[in-house]
Amino acid sequence: MRKKMIFMLILTALTMQLTGCYEISTAKTDEDAVNGSNIYGLQDDITSDTNASKTFERSDTISEISFDTTSETLTDDIYSERNFPQLESTPPIENETISEEETHKEYSTSAWIETALSGELYVNTNNIYSRIYAIQGSDKVKQYRLDDKVTVIAKTDTNYYKLSDGTFIHVDYLSEDKTFEETTENINDDYIAVSKNGYVIEMIDGITYVDGIMIANKTYSLPKSYDPGIREEAANALVEMQEAAAKEGLSLYVVSGYRSYQTQESVYAGWVNRDGVEEADTYSSRAGHSDHQTGYTFDLNSLEQSFAYTQEGIWLAKHCAEFGFIIRYPEGKEMYTGYVYEPWHVRYIGKEKAEIITKSGLSLEEYYGITSDYYDYTGE
């Protein structure tokens, strides 16, 4: 009897110990599931099931984005950003959609919305490149010349047309009609045309005028022989402006005025030798394309962008139009003017037009609907 009682006590103890171990093991597993320290098998199952629904929801959310993500599988990085697998309670809910804001954040460097359309447009500049993305400054793909016809298949919310080959051109460089009713083989022949904004473009003796204003930019050049020096009306307006500034205790002085074709050729070559062609083209003009050769242009006080924040720079921006000048290369207008912001660079165009353009907030190119791109077309 005693032996039987001992045997029963031992059996009971063993049973309790085994039950306790099982309970400890179960608790350990639950803790791991909550803390995410040992659930790789569970994570794989959740990832597989969740990805199937997320991929569908994700592609549905961004179906208008230009590049295809319908077959993309969500990566572990997305889960880690959403604090998974360190779950506080339950795994992600199936069929959870990724918001448009999240999607654009993920592709913040190359995301845009496309609206489908179809048709044919014409290039309205002597030289423009299509881009690999619908974003300013993206890599160039193909070069086009004036009045080339292109087929467009979509328009983006970043103001680019998508071409049939999948590349992009900014809307400002494409028009429904040709720039010239009859194109000429020699762009330097005299002609009369109309800009996309309805202003008369006229070339006389190799000099281009838009609405009566002489134009020298990357698209329109001046003859090598054109050598007027400083124009009298511009010089008189400058003196008047300097006197007005002096009455307020400010000093405006010229650091660079008229430059001949030959002088600009030397200046540009120096910058190319230092920085290369691509970089130099953002701040210096090639010979024949310089605004300084018109005789209507002055650089004042400083050739640093910090000039914009000086008392003279602030006054100049506010009052120059009253004397017939505009800031020729305004801030944020690089894609239209072809040059970086130059708060010191003023161009005389007459009081009435200067005040209208300044109040519009547009660059000269934007206002008149003309381009500023070098004509380096090399064929297909």
Summary of the structure (lengths in Angstrom):
residues: 380
radius of gyration: 33.7
end to end distance: 107.3
largest distance: 132.2
contacts: 1057
relative contact order: 0.09
helix: 39%
strand: 19%
